[in-house]
Amino acid sequence: MTSQQTHEGVSSLCGDIHESTYRRRLEGKVAIVTGGSRGIGEATVRLFVKHGASVVIGDVDDAAGKSVAASLAPAATFFHCDVRREDDIRHLIDSTVQQHGHLDILFNNAGILGDQSEDRKSIQNLDAEEFDRVMQVNARGVALGMKHAARVMVPRRRGCIVSTASVAGVRGGLGPHAYSASKHAIVGLTKNAACELGKFGVKVNCISPFGVATAMLVKAWKEPGEESGSSNAVPTEAEVEKIEVFVRNLGDLKGSTLRATDIAEAALFLASDDSNYVSGHNLVVDGGVTTNRNIVGL
């Protein structure tokens, strides 16, 4: 056997070993991801499927949701769900259990940014209707998701609930008032639900990302006068890079760029057995933005 043949044989063997030892961390589990049609939700759906889960996408965007599900079929399916409506969430949970027999993971990811414009930064300009709209989707939606997930998880005495919060729920000054209030509410709901559901073996955690350059955020952070386009419009590479540079410059952790896949990996950790004894935790993924102000210039 030549040295080249030996090298090729070892490479082939290493490839076989790599494939055979790859650990699918959600093998056989059933998950729901709300807001799973785009951005962080879509990245999480794809990662969960890669790790062996059967995933139900709950979203109001039928076209995008069905497209993602079709690309991952039969491991992923789509179910229309407006998280503001309790009947929608109830039917989402019940149909998932009917289809798969049980529910292991709920990722409460659906959310909106609300009005991020300059004139909404002052509490003096608070729009009560806008406040209610943001709270209904972000806080009410998560609370209802927890309620109905617990309904089917408690009898089985196991399960996992993960929700998307935000750095705006960790410190002040990182988002408009309505958005900040809604994300603080998610952190509080997580801690309270973890206190109650722990005795039934149900883990409850949340993730607080910094700015991820999703289509929703790119649109919300456009400069005044810039073309806003459709809320579902795909941002250009230049628009995404602009947001990523802005976020990188604010973070203490240099050399890395925050992307939707990073939040998906955090969700995978919290949803898997790797976080076996983690509950009531807010996993902050922000490159150190909320850890300190570095006043003394370290």
C-alpha positions in Angstrom: 0.0 0.0 0.0 1.4 3.4 -0.9 1.6 6.3 1.5 -1.1 8.1 -0.5 -3.4 5.1 -0.2 -2.7 4.9 3.5 -3.5 8.6 3.9 -6.7 8.2 1.9 -7.7 5.2 4.0 -7.1 7.0 7.2 -9.0 10.0 5.9 -11.9 7.8 4.9 -11.9 6.0 8.3 -11.8 9.4 10.1 -14.8 10.5 8.1 -16.7 7.3 9.0 -15.8 7.8 12.6 -16.9 11.4 12.5 -20.3 10.4 11.0 -20.8 7.5 13.4 -20.0 9.5 16.5 -22.0 12.7 15.6 -24.4 13.1 18.4 -27.9 14.3 17.5 -28.9 16.1 20.7 -32.6 16.1 20.1 -33.1 12.6 18.7 -36.7 11.6 18.9 -37.9 14.8 20.5 -40.9 16.8 19.4 -40.6 20.6 19.4 -42.7 23.7 18.5 -41.0 26.9 17.4 -43.2 29.9 17.2 -42.1 32.6 14.9 -40.2 29.8 13.1 -40.6 31.1 9.5 -37.7 33.6 9.5 -34.7 34.9 11.3 -33.8 33.3 14.7 -36.8 31.1 14.5 -36.0 29.6 11.1 -32.3 29.1 12.1 -33.6 27.2 15.2 -36.0 25.1 13.3 -33.3 24.0 10.9 -30.8 23.2 13.7 -33.4 21.3 15.7 -34.2 19.1 12.7 -30.5 18.6 12.1 -30.3 17.2 15.6 -33.1 14.8 15.2 -36.2 16.6 16.3 -39.6 16.7 14.7 -40.5 20.4 14.6 -43.8 22.2 14.2 -43.5 25.8 13.0 -46.1 28.1 14.4 -46.3 31.4 12.6 -48.7 34.0 11.0 -46.6 34.1 7.9 -48.1 31.2 6.0 -46.1 31.4 2.8 -42.7 31.6 4.6 -43.6 29.0 7.1 -44.8 26.5 4.6 -41.7 27.1 2.5 -39.4 26.3 5.5 -41.4 23.2 6.4 -41.4 21.9 2.8 -37.6 22.3 2.7 -37.3 20.1 5.8 -40.2 17.7 5.3 -41.2 15.3 6.7 -39.3 16.4 9.9 -41.0 19.8 9.9 -44.6 20.9 9.5 -46.4 24.2 9.6 -49.3 25.4 11.6 -50.8 28.8 11.4 -50.7 30.5 14.8 -51.1 34.0 16.0 -49.7 34.0 19.5 -52.0 36.8 20.6 -54.9 34.4 20.3 -55.2 31.8 23.0 -57.3 29.5 20.8 -54.5 29.5 18.2 -51.9 28.5 20.8 -54.2 25.8 22.3 -54.8 24.3 18.8 -51.1 24.4 18.0 -50.2 22.5 21.1 -53.1 20.0 20.8 -52.5 19.3 17.1 -48.8 18.7 17.8 -49.6 16.2 20.5 -52.3 14.6 18.3 -49.8 14.3 15.5 -46.7 13.2 17.4 -48.1 11.8 20.7 -46.4 14.3 23.0 -44.5 17.6 23.2 -41.0 17.8 24.6 -39.9 21.4 23.7 -41.7 24.7 23.2 -39.5 27.6 21.9 -41.5 30.8 22.4 -39.7 32.8 19.8 -42.5 34.9 18.1 -42.1 38.5 18.8 -42.1 42.0 17.3 -39.9 45.1 17.8 -42.6 47.6 17.7 -42.0 51.2 16.7 -38.3 51.9 17.0 -38.4 55.5 15.6 -36.8 58.4 17.3 -40.0 60.0 18.3 -41.0 57.0 20.4 -37.9 57.1 22.6 -39.4 59.5 25.1 -41.9 58.1 27.6 -43.7 61.4 27.0 -44.6 60.2 23.5 -45.7 56.7 24.6 -48.5 55.4 22.3 -50.9 53.3 24.5 -52.1 51.3 21.5 -48.6 50.6 20.4 -47.7 49.5 23.9 -50.6 47.1 24.0 -49.7 45.6 20.6 -46.2 44.9 21.6 -47.1 43.4 25.0 -49.8 41.2 23.4 -47.4 39.6 21.0 -44.2 39.5 23.2 -45.5 39.0 26.7 -49.0 37.7 26.4 -47.9 35.3 23.6 -45.1 33.8 25.8 -47.4 33.5 28.8 -50.0 31.7 26.8 -47.4 29.4 25.3 -46.1 28.5 28.8 -49.7 27.9 29.9 -50.6 25.4 27.3 -47.2 23.8 27.1 -47.4 23.2 30.8 -50.8 21.7 30.4 -49.4 18.8 28.3 -45.9 18.6 29.9 -46.9 18.4 33.6 -48.8 15.1 33.3 -45.7 13.6 31.7 -43.5 15.1 34.4 -40.9 16.3 31.8 -40.5 19.0 29.2 -38.6 22.1 28.3 -39.8 25.7 27.6 -37.5 28.3 26.1 -38.4 31.8 25.3 -36.7 34.6 23.4 -36.2 37.7 25.6 -33.6 40.4 24.9 -30.8 42.4 26.3 -33.5 45.1 26.6 -34.9 42.9 29.3 -31.6 42.9 31.2 -30.6 46.6 31.3 -32.4 49.9 30.6 -31.7 52.0 27.6 -31.4 49.1 25.1 -34.8 49.5 23.5 -38.0 51.5 23.3 -40.2 51.5 26.4 -42.8 49.1 25.1 -40.3 46.6 23.8 -38.2 46.8 27.0 -41.3 46.3 29.2 -42.3 43.2 27.2 -38.8 41.6 27.4 -38.5 42.3 31.1 -41.9 40.5 31.4 -40.5 37.5 29.6 -37.6 37.2 32.0 -39.9 37.5 34.9 -42.4 34.9 33.5 -39.4 32.6 33.0 -38.3 32.8 36.6 -41.9 32.4 38.0 -42.8 29.5 35.7 -39.5 27.7 36.6 -40.4 28.0 40.2 -43.8 26.4 39.7 -42.9 23.8 37.0 -39.6 22.5 38.4 -41.3 20.1 40.7 -42.9 18.5 37.6 -39.5 18.0 35.9 -40.2 20.9 33.4 -37.3 23.2 32.6 -38.1 26.9 31.9 -35.4 29.2 30.5 -35.0 32.1 28.2 -32.4 33.6 25.9 -31.5 37.3 25.7 -29.8 38.2 22.4 -28.2 41.5 21.4 -29.0 42.7 17.9 -29.2 40.0 15.3 -29.3 41.4 11.7 -32.6 39.7 10.8 -34.9 41.2 8.2 -37.1 42.5 10.9 -34.3 44.3 12.7 -32.7 45.7 9.5 -36.1 47.2 8.6 -36.6 48.7 12.1 -33.2 50.2 12.3 -33.1 51.9 8.9 -32.1 55.6 9.0 -34.8 58.2 8.5 -35.4 58.7 4.7 -34.2 55.2 3.8 -36.6 53.0 1.8 -38.3 50.8 4.3 -39.8 48.3 1.9 -42.0 45.3 2.9 -41.7 43.9 6.4 -41.0 40.5 4.6 -38.4 42.0 2.2 -35.0 40.2 2.2 -32.3 42.7 3.3 -29.3 43.3 1.1 -25.9 42.0 2.1 -24.8 45.7 2.6 -27.8 46.3 4.9 -27.0 43.2 7.0 -23.3 44.0 7.2 -24.2 47.6 8.4 -26.1 46.2 11.4 -23.5 43.5 12.1 -20.7 46.1 12.2 -22.8 48.3 14.5 -23.3 45.4 16.9 -19.7 44.2 16.7 -18.5 47.7 17.6 -20.7 47.8 20.8 -19.7 44.3 22.1 -16.7 43.7 24.3 -16.0 40.4 22.6 -14.0 41.1 19.4 -13.4 38.9 16.5 -17.0 37.4 16.4 -20.2 38.4 14.7 -23.6 37.7 16.3 -25.9 35.8 13.9 -29.2 34.0 14.1 -27.3 30.7 14.2 -25.7 31.7 17.5 -29.1 32.1 19.1 -30.2 28.8 17.6 -27.2 27.1 19.2 -28.2 28.6 22.6 -31.7 27.3 22.1 -30.4 23.9 21.3 -28.3 23.8 24.5 -31.3 24.8 26.6 -33.7 22.4 24.8 -31.3 19.4 25.0 -30.3 17.2 27.9 -27.0 19.0 28.0 -28.8 21.6 30.1 -30.2 18.9 32.4 -30.0 20.9 35.6 -30.5 24.4 34.2 -33.9 26.1 34.9 -35.0 29.7 35.6 -31.9 30.9 33.7 -31.6 33.8 31.3 -28.9 33.0 28.9 -27.5 36.3 27.6 -25.9 36.2 24.2 -24.5 39.7 23.7 -20.7 39.7 23.4 -20.5 41.3 26.9 -22.7 44.4 26.2 -24.6 44.0 29.4 -21.8 42.9 31.7 -20.2 46.2 32.4 -19.8 49.8 31.2 -16.0 49.7 31.4 -16.0 53.1 33.0 -12.3 52.9 34.0 -11.2 51.9 30.5 -9.9 48.4 31.1 
